[in-house]
Amino acid sequence: MSLDAASLTPEQQNAIWDGPAATAPEGTTSNFEDPTNKNPLGISVTSVCLFLGTVVFLIRAYAKIFCTKRCRIEDYLGFLAFCFFVCHVYSIFALVHYPGLFVHQWDMRLRNLVTWSKTIKLNRVFYFITVAFAKNAILLEWVHIFVPYPTRNMFFWICHTLMVAHVALAIVGILISYLACIPPASEYTPWIHGTCINRKAGDIAIMSFNLFTDLAILILPQRVIWSLNLQKTRRIGVSIIFSLGILTCVCAIGRVYSIAVADYRNDVVYTVSPPLLWAVAEHTGMLLVFCIPAAPKAFGGKAGLIPRLGRSLFSWLRTSRSDSEGSRTKQRWRAAASGNIYQKMDESSRIPLENLQRVPASQQTTSSNNNGAILKTTEFIAEEAMRTQFLFGEGMERQHPWMRNNG
C-alpha cells in the first residue's frame, strides 16, 4: 500500500491506524477483540524453559560459590547470559499478553503493530546478546579445561575465533533488527516511503551461521575427550555430558526451518511465533551445556548439597534425641563415667580432662560385669572424592598426565 501523508486527513490516518495490519484472505473477517491464538502452548514451553534454565544456573552458582569458591571470567559471562535469558523470556510473555502467539496479522490493528514491532526488536536484541554471552562462556571454560596454560594449540585458536564470531554475529543481528528499513518507521507506516533489505534472507543467513557455530561447539571437545587416558566407560560418560549441545543444535535447526517457511510479507506476526519458541529452547540448551558439568561438584564432596543435607538431618535427629532424653541421659553418662568402664562419646560430647587410674584387667572383662553388654563401639565416617570429574575441580584442567595427545 502506497499512500501520501499530505493527501490524508488526520481522520483518514486514524482510520488506517485502526484498521487491520494486513489484508485478510478472501472470506475471512478480522477479529480484533478475541483473535485465535496458541498462548497456552507458548506459556507452557516458555515456562518450562525458564524453570530449567533457572535450576541449572542456581546449581552452577552454588558449585562455584560454596564448593570451589572460585569464579572465572566465564562464570561472569554465564551470569550475564542468564540475566539476558530472563529478559528474553519476559519479552515473549509480553507478546503473549498482546497480541498473543500464533495470531494472524489481520487480526490486529495497524497501530498495535508498532508496539509489536518494538517488542520483537527487543526480543531479538536479548536473543543475540544471550547467545554471545552463553556461547563464549562455554568456550572459555573449555579452554581452561582442555588447554593447559600457556599452551596455544589448535583447540585454543578455534575457540577464540568462534568467540569473535559470536560477538560479530550479535552485532550484525542487532543492526539488522533496527536498520532493516531506512527510515525505520517506513516498516509499519504506509505513507512513509523507505528502503528495506530482504529481512528473511538476512535472518536465514544469520541463523544458519549460528547453527554452524552450535555444531562446531558440539564437535570441538570430542576429539580431546576421546584422547583422555581414562577407562572407556568414563570417556563415554564425559562425552555424553559434553554432548548436551545436541539439544541446542536441534533447536537451532528448528529455528532456521521455521524462518525459511515464514511469511515475512503478509503474515509475519503469526509466522514469527515458532522461531520465538525455538529461540527460548535454544537458550535453555546453552545454559544446560554450560551449567550441567558443575552438577557433580554441587551435589558431591564435603560442601555438596547432598552431604550438607545429610549432615543437617543427622544433626537434627541427634539433637532431637538428646532433647527427648533430657536429664536422664546426663545421669546415665555420669554413672557410666564413674565406673571407668563405659563411656559413650561423639562429636557433641564434653569430657573434662583428668587423670584416671588404670583398671586391673580382672575388673574389665569378667562375665559378672559385662552381662553381655557392648564394651566399645567405634564409628568411622569415610569420604572419598573421585578426581575423575576433571572438569569440575580446581586445577584439573591441567591434565597433561591424563591425556594421550593434548594437541
N, C-alpha and C positions, 0 to 999 in steps of 0.2 A: 504494500500500500504506500503510495507516494502522495503526500499532501504538502501544501504550502501553508505555513503558520500564518502568513499575512492574510491569506484568504479565509481563515477560520475565525469565527467569533468566539469569545470565551464560552458561550453556551455550547457551541459545536465541539470545542475542545473537551469540555467536561463530559459531553455525551460520548465522545470517543474513549475517554478515560474510564467511564463507567461501563463501556461495552466489553465484550469478550476479548481476551488476549490473543485469540486465534479464531479463525473461521471454523465453525463446527461442520462436520461432514453432513452431507445431504440427509435429511430425515432425522437429524439429531438436534435437540434443543439444549442450549447452555443451562447449566444448573449451578447458580452462584451460591445458593443457600446451603445445600447439603449434597455436595458432589460425591460420587462414588470414589472410595479410596481403599487402601490396604494398610491403614495405620496400625492395626493390631500386629501385622507381620513386622512392620518397621520397628515398632516399640519393642517387640519380643527380641528380635535379632540385636538391636542396639543395646538393650538392657543386659542381655547375656554377655555380649562383648565387653561392656563396661564392667560387669561383675568379674569376669575372668581376668581382664586387664588389671583391675584394682587388686585382686587377690595375689596374683603373681608378682606385682610390683611391691606389695607390702612384704611378701616373703623375701624377696631380694633385699629390700631395705632392712629388714630385721637381720638377715645374714651379715650384711655389711656393717651395720651399726653395732650390733650386740655380739656377733660371733667373731668375725675377722677384725672388727674395729679399725677398718681401713677403707677409705674411699679413694678411687682414682678418677681421672677425667671422665672415663666412660660412665661412671656412676652419676655424675652431674649431668652428662648428656642424656642419660636414661631418665633422670628426674624431669628434665625439660621436655623430653619426648612424652612422658606420661601426662604432664600438665597440658600440652597441646592436644594430646589424645582426648583428654576430658573436654577441652574446648571444642574439638571436632564433634564429639558426641552431643554436646549441648546444641551445636548448630543444627544437627539432624533433628533433635527434639523440637527446635524452633520451627523447622519445616513441617514437622508432624502437626504442630499446633496450627499452623496456617501456611500454605493451603492444604497440607496433607501430602502423604506419599502416594504415588501412583494416581495422581489426579490429572485429568486431561486439561490441556492448556485452555481450551474453550470453555471450561467450567470455572474459570477465574477471571476477574475483571482486569483490564489492562493496567489500571493504577496499582493494583496489588502485585502485578508482575515486577514493578520497580523494587518493592520490598523483597520479593522472592529473589530477584537478581542479586541484590546486595548480600543477602544471606548466603546464596550459593557461592559468591566470590569469597566471602569469609570462610566458608566451609573448605574451599579449595586451598586457601592460604593455610589453614590449620592442617589440612591433609599433607601438603608438601613439606611444611616445617616438621611435622611429626615424623614423616618418612626420613628426612635428612638426619634429624637427631637420633632416631632409633637405629637406623642402619649404621651410622657412624659409631654409635656406642657399641654395637655388636662387633664391628670390625676392629675398633681399638682394643676391646677386650681380647679378641682373638690374637691380635699382635702381641699383647702381653703374655698370653698363654703359650703360643706356638713359636715365638721368635725370641730367643734369649738375647738380652742386651749385651753388647751393642751390635748384634748381627743385623745386616741389611741384605736379606736374601730376596728371592723372587716373591715369596709369600708376603713379605713386608711391603714391597713396592706395589704389588697388586692391590693390597688392602688400602694403601694410601691413595692410589689412583682412583679407586672406587669412592673413597671419601670425598675427593674433589668433585667427582662426577655427581655425587648426590647433592652437594651444595649447588652446583651449576644447574642440576635438574630442578631444584626447588626455586631458584631464581627465575629460570625460564618459565616454569609453570605459573608462578605468581604474576609475572609480567603479562603472559598470555591471558590470564584471567581478567586483568584490568584494562589491557590495551588491545583486546581483540577487535574492538571497534574504535575508530577515531572520528569524531569525539565519542566518548563512552556513552553519552546519553542517546546517541543515534541507535543504540542496540534495542531500545524499547520505546522510543518516541517516534511515532510515524512521520511527523512533519520535520524532523531533524535529519538532514542528509549527512551521511558519513561513509567511511571506507572500512570494511570489515575483512579480516582474514578468514580462511576456512577453519573455523574453530574445531570442527570434527576431525579434520586431518591432523591438526596440531595436537589434539588430545590423544589420538591414536598413536602418533609418533612418540609423545612423551610417555604414555603408559606402556608402550612396547619396550622402550628403553628401561623403564622402571622394572618391568618383568625380567629383562636381561640381567639387571643387577641382582634381582632376587635369586635367579638361577645361579649366578656366579657366587653369591654368598652361601647358597646351599651346597655347592660342589667344592668350594675352596678348601674347607678344612678336612675333607675326607681323605685326601692323599696323606696328610700329616698324621691323621688319626690311625690309619692302617699301617703306618710305619713305626708306631709306638711298640716298644718291646714289652708288650703285655700279652696275657693269655687271650686267645681268640674270642672267648665269651665276653671278656671285659672290653675288648676293642669294639665288639658288636654293640655293647651297651652304650659306650661313649658315642659311637657313630649314630645310634638312634637318637640320643639327646641332641646332637648337632643336626639331626635331620628334621627337627620340628619346623624348619623353614619350608617344608613341603606344603604345609597349610598356607603359608604366605604366598607361595608360588601359585597354588590353586586359586586363591582369591584374586591375585593379580591377573591370571588368565581370564577369570570370570569378568573382571573389570574391563579388560581390553575388549572382550567379546561384546559385552553389553554396550560399550561405547560404539563399537563398529556397527551395531544394528540399531542404534538410537536415531530418532528423527529430530535432528537439530533445527530443522527449518519450520516444521508445522506443529510439533508437539513435544518440545524439549522438556517441559515441566513434568510430563509423565515419564518420558524415557530416561531422564536423569536419575530416577529413583533407584533402579538396580545398581548402577555404579556407586551410589551413595552407600548402599548396604555392603557391597563388595569391599569398599574402601575401609569401613569400620572393622570388618572382619580381617582385612589385611593388616591393619594396625594391631589388632589383638594378636595375630600370629607373630608379628615382630616383637611384641612385648613378651610373648611366650619364649621365643628364641633367646631373648636377652636375659630373662629372669629365671627360667626353669633350672638352668645349670647351678644356680645358687641354692636350690631346694635342699640337697643333702646336707649342706653346711648349716642351713637354717633349722633343720629338724634333728640332725645328729650332733655328736660332740657334747662336751660339758655344757656349753652355752646354748645348745639347741632347744627348740621349743618342747620336744617330747621329753628329753631328760629334765628340763626345768619343771614341766608339768608333773612328771613322776616324783621329783623331789618335793614339790609343793604338796602333792597328795599324800605322800608318805609322812611329811612333817605334820600335816593336818590330822592324819589318823593317829599319829603318835601323841600329839598334843591332846586330842580328844580323849584318848585312852588314859593319859596321865591325869587329866582333869576329873574324869569319872572315878578314878581310884581314890583321889584325894589324900587325906591324911593316912589312910590305911596303907598306902604304898610307902609313905615315909617311914611308918612304924616297921613295916616288913623289912625295909632297907636297913634300918638301924639294928634290927635283930640279927640279920644276916651278917652285918659288918662286925658286930661284937663277937661273933663266934669265930671269926677269922677263917671260915670255911667256904662261905658262899657270898659272892658279890656279883651283882648284875651291873654292867657298865655299858653305856652307849655314849653317843656324841653329846647328849644333854646332861650327862651325869656330872656332879660336882663332888669330888672326893678330896677331903682335906689330907695334906701330906703329913705323915707321922711315921715314926719308927715302929715296926711291927716285930714281934718276937717270932722266931722260927717255930713252926708247929711240928712236933715229932711225927714221923711217918706213921707210927702206930695209931695216931688220932685222926689220920686223914682219910683212910680208905677202908675202915672197918665196916663190916656189914651192918653193925648196930647203928652206926652214924649215918650211913648212906641211905638205907631204906629204899634202894632202887632209884634214888634221885639223880638228876643230871648234875654232874660235878662241874662241868665247864662247857660253855658253848662259845664258839668263835665264828664271827660272820665276816666274810670278806666281800667287798664290792669291787669288781674289776671293770674298768672301762677300756675299750680298745678302739682307737681311732685309726681307721684304714686310710692310707695315703693314696689309695687308688683314685680318689677324686682329685686328679691332678689339676683340674681347672678351678677348684674351689678354695684351696688353701693358699696362704701367703708363701710365695717362693716356689710353688710347684710349677710355675711357668718356666722355671729354669731347669728343664727336664732333660738335659743332654744325656744322662745315663739311661734314660728310659727309651731313647729313640734310636732306631737303627739308622735312619737317614733324616737329618734335620733340614736338608736343603729344600 
